């Protein structure tokens, strides 16, 4: 009888375990324990997927037999695609294709612009070159968007959401870009190329300035232009008065390759001042700064450079979606801002401040070498200053006295995003500080698309600078680090010695009787 009961119990347990295993394989549960929920689809992604009115086909061109080192990438991609499929509620169809299995599929991948990646792999005790496909194509109503190589899981949600948004939009939004360059080559190629993934970026010149209008262009980027002509002033003011949105990146000084400094005159300074934003004729030095490379003969030195101001997470406006999720941005040779009437205008806000250990160096005292910058920082008046501002309309017209019939003010939908430097997103600086692209693209997206993509991009801005500690704090932490270990060992030893002594005394009293 006991043997029969044991057999029945064992069989019941096995059936239960098999049932649990079967259900678990088909109903997975995941917990995202990261602080920013990096592996959970954002609210923005869910909103974009819910707006789809037809099925999106995501075609993964992935080699089935990939090296073990790429298995985590495959699993991560499969997990994210599963999240997308669940959130889309039947509006996403996912297909996995291995181009290596068919010459036809290999040709289709080539026509889509998905190239094979050559990797060195060790197989059967010898090194070989493997041809691996890691691409993706997103298709919707006859339109397609290709991601040639999926390089990491971290950017997967943003890249896929951006591709879906691009193919599901009827027209590609336009961005107007105005800069006056000495030669034909722009110094903002990386920033423009990044915007070009989802916008049509058009360079504004004297020839096409008349085409600038708020209905066609979602935003106008002013990349530190010098003095405007009368036609340009009329076009820019007219664009704003028509409800346009402007990103104004204004330099007050020219910094040469030899660190020489010269004043930079721009009509944009007077225009912004009229609209309520003053770009001060000074530069900020800050104890919160980034490291710069300086050459002295054959030696290159890497030194903290106070003119390269680093804005950290607690210095951003926590209520603005453009900056609230960011960890840092580095602003080189930036001028402080001031807003006229910011206290009365509820829609106007400062998006980023310098730290409380910063000071402003007047134009006639500026010297750009790191030693003098450190002296300014040591001896100057310390205060937190506005560095990035966002103003919303209405704005009074700059040219209403010049041309009859010009609207007296812009509609409330008009807006200006202002910053006292343009160098923070030039090619040389973006290569060293790629996190700067996030806030710039957030501002463009907020003006053109609303806040759909902002929440996704900002979550993966992984630059997390070490917090600034008060003077003397590092020495205290170093001492504590050295002292805590021995103190713990001494405490444990003392406790053990006391217990042993008590035990010995008790045994001595017990057996002495």
Steps between C-alpha positions, in 0.01 A plus 500: 500500500781737595683418178185580296456834681865588437464415130184711469664795681809478279289485184285793616814705571644422156172595329488824700860589406434424133188717504686787666783466248253499208316810624822684583637442150193668350435769758827669584528755779778759515595747773693810396704596806699782335449845653372656175311188377741473207364163385132591513333666203444868565163672502601683179551172315163368616327817380660475155405132467141569607461757220583248225203435272660213309748219554872579516730224379837477673728277299813388685787394276697301754741212446367198688839357597680797652813495720439448875619856568194634312243278673423763770427748219261255333318424825471868587358582156251214520386622843446856377316383188277289723425811710416696183272224375314487832463878522381531137209257559523324168617799293861377470603196300853370562690287250843342546699433183849352462644633172778239511251224429390634162663698221162666438471623860861614492423705191188648666709605800755664271227690315364628832846624596571240769865391462664190647749553782831316477600351836792283604371189678673191634333179388637146513829624647570742216427862429260582219329807358123478544242703308240621751180696439373727780254728318135596518238637260176668612217503243164677509256579219759471227763707683810355660773607739821300540734460795805345328673376816350460846802573717359484853185438698510837680405700189265237360175650633585851378620384155198277443249757627662769287477273193132422569423869549679587178319245280161571660524878448351633179765766441850538637512815719738776395766680702651831381870548579661844481871549554753727336818303433828633365528211256256257343543240775277511807652420841169338609495199266447243778205686652339555159554136400335383823198724435494377139395155619146628565489855359573669172769753593521797262784754508364854488700745290452844351349333195222305674442711813167608353373140519520498881152459646352343812259274309779319315784501754439368850807670645771748399852434632723808528855361531688812611439711188674840472323822402179445304400683189171692501332218304619243753378705794159535334482128421600386851268744677219411260555131566470555876198730464332225297531256792844360419745348749867594517806329650753782547860399573684830529875557552626830642864414427712324239746247644788426263694175466782666698251586779502861389183697570319768300153657533229364270229735382159362409164659430347203680614649835286812446206297370504264798528794738187650342319167543599486868827300509828675574826321411750668734837622371700270728603137538421258783770313693377223727640262760279239331693460177634251248858403421673651196825409325778759480827462311828623642782409264505122443276435803119506513343587834143414603381758749167610651396803295261744674380649167354159405201513732344165590132519590393207719166332568405720798561818296230421241135605524328187640165598345618540140487183286784640289755474782340329801637152425852609401810435708745753358588737217829682440483863378833641375567875524137577577348837589240534778144597414246726662127514425303822501183459704556126561342529842171621357480262204404154617587338167858630505746279679869442557583146389856485636715692747871505575602371841509722808880499469508684166587857409470722191814649345437840327601534137793735567654262756471165322813289457441147377802315644411249776722663766336842470156338476570329832597835655176659377310211654686535830463877535169575324156539651336155526141467384276274293417647158247413227661320205206363297158662474164426337258785431150465360293759317359745448806703393492857377613549141858620448418672171150637560640853477684417176218355292134594513259212536735282705314325787560673831565172678529128438244236604550307826618195303828674406806412711875564533758259641815701577856414605812717513727276292485310172819298553329243723364315195771565241667193353820515707310534827230241430768238433632548855170571674227308314254553787459860379300375202217387729387843619533653151295225338251512788444869431447439127267207566300699757449784252419282197350174628402581853653284771463157340868405460646702786426254778666213312823679409554663840481170687810369325714808555752303704752769591484518880766739634630464853333741740698805609605472865582788736865585553657256743236230448725276282762493780232405754367217280856378437569490875172320569575251224835420663369500856169313474652162407747484790236642736259220411769235550602652836134510610441135402823396671405689817152343510644149449762562771231619747282193433793263535610669822147469643482137394838427658393675824176300514685172442760591762231574762312182408793262534674681787217388726 
